[in-house]
């Protein structure tokens, strides 16, 4: 799944570590999500959307 996590994180001036702390997952998970090697759980996606004040659809895009 394509995503804009890295772009949104950098716009908020957050490190991977800080973002991970804010949403309750590991820094390694954030890294894997940003590299599109791992898709987050739905609760994690909602936490990201709330934190970035946007919709899940604006962060994540399904691609085949």
Secondary structure by P-SEA (a helix, b strand, c coil): cccaaaaaaaaacccaaaaaaaacccaaaaaaaaaccccccaaaaaaaaaaacccccccccccc
